Amino acid sequence: MKVDRTPVTVLLLLAVVAAGQLLHYYPKLPETIAVHFAASGQANGWAGKAGFFPIFAVIEAAIVLLGLAAAFLGERMPASFLNMPNRDYWLSPERREESLTFFWTQATWIEAATLAFLIVIAEFMFRANLAGGAPTLTRDFLLVLVVFVAGILWLSFRIVRRFSRASR
């Protein structure tokens, strides 16, 4: 399987950004931080930063590892693990490599988009905690959420559109 290096490179760059973000904000934040916000933007959930940061780092690392596994190990996964339309047709020997490359490239883009979303959300959260007063999340969060959901839907649509027909 040919690995598309572009989403892998983006994912690795985002991993560096995520690590840098955590290292940058950890010493600046108070010991207890707002980590959950109501629809109004007001903080309604709190955690100790010493517990939150390692958990958040593990979640981000897991996303990176899943993306790298998709990119580099996808072809080794049994075909029965893939839930795609017309699987037998698309994974026949003459189409298998091209189909798997496309499928796992899209999966890696989904992982990269998810990590980017978490980085942006964490940035909003960290800034809210440093703003002084009661932490409040801005309405910009909703725009980021809409863009993220639209991106995931678009990537998913590409997969479904590609594999929904038994011929091209």
N, C-alpha and C positions, 0 to 999 in steps of 0.2 A: 504494500500500500504506500502510495506517495503521500508524504505528510506536507500539508500546506503550512509553511513556516510563518505566514503573516499572523494568523490568530494566536499561534504559539508565542511569537515575539511580543504581541500586544499583551497577552496574558502574563508573560514574565515581566514586562515593564510595569504592568499594573501591580504585580506582586512587590516589586521594589518600591513603588509609590505607597502601597499599603503599609509595608514595613516602616518606611520613612515617616508616614503619618502617625503611626502608633508611637514610634520613638520620639517624635517631635512633641506630641501632646501629653504623653504620660507625665513628665515632670511638671507640666504647667497646670494640670487639672487638680481640683481639690480631691481629698480622699474619698468623698462620696459624690457621685455624679448622677445626673438625671439620664436615664437610659430608655425611658418610654414616655411617649407624649400622647395626650388625648387628641381627638380630632380638632379641637380648638387650638392646638399647639402648646398647651400648658403641660408641663411635666407632671406625670402621675405615677412614675416608677423610678426607683433609685437603686443604685448598686455601689458597692465599694470598687474603686478603680483597680485595686490589686486583684480582685476577682474577675472583673469585667474584661480587662485587657487580655489576659491569657486565653480566655474563652473566645473572644472575638478574633484573636490571632489564629487560633486553631481552626475556627470556621473559615477564615480567609485562606489559610494554608490548605484546608481540605478542598476548597473550590479550585485552587491552583493545581493540586494533585489530580483531581478528577479531570480537569481540562487537559493536563499533560497525558494522563492515562488514555483519554479519548483519542488524542492525537497520535500517540505512539503505540498503543496496545490494542486499538480498536479492531484491527484485522484479526487478532488472535481470539477475539470473543466469539463464542459459538453463535451461529446464525439464529438459533432458537432464542437467544437473549434479545434480539432486535425485534421491536414491535414496529414493523413498517408494512404499508400496503404492498401487495404483490411481492412478498419477500423472496419466494422461490425464483421468480423471474429476474429480479434485480440482483440476486446473489448467485445466479448461475455463473459458471466459470468464466464465460466471456465478458460478463459485466461486473463481476464481483469487485475487482480492484477500484474501478472508477466509482461504483456505487458506495463502497465503504469510504473512499477518500472524501466524497461529497458529504456523506452522512456524518462522519466524525469531524470534519472541518466545521460543519454547522454546530455540532455539539460543543466544540472548543470555543466557537464564537459565543455561544450561550453562556458558557462558563466565564468568559472574559466580560461579557455584559453584566453578569451577576456580580462579579468582583468590582467592576466599575461602580455599579449601583451601591454596593456596600461602602465603598470608599467615600462616595458623595454623601450618603446618609450619615456616615460617621463624622464627616466634616461638619455637617449641619449640627449634629449633636454636640460635638466638641466645642464649636463656636458658641452654641447656646449656653453651655456650661461655663464658658469664660466671659460671657457678656456682662455679668453682674446682675444682681437681682434674681428674680425667679426665672429659671431657664424656660425659654419659649422657643418652639420650633417655628420657623417662618413658613409662609404659604408656598415658598419655592419648592418645598418638599413635594407638594402635589404635582408640580410640573415634572420633577425628576421621576416620580412614580409613573406618571402617564408615559413619559418617554421610554422608561425601562419596559413597561408592559407592552407598549407598541413595538419595541425592538424585539422582544421575545416572541410576540405574535408573528412578526414578519419573518424571523428565522424559522419558526415552526411552520409557517405557511410555505416557505421555500422547500422544506423537507417533504411536506404532504404533497405539494404540487408536483415535485419531481418524481415521487414514487407512487402516485395515485394511478398513473397510467402504466399499463404493462408493455408499452413501447414508446419510443421517442420519435 
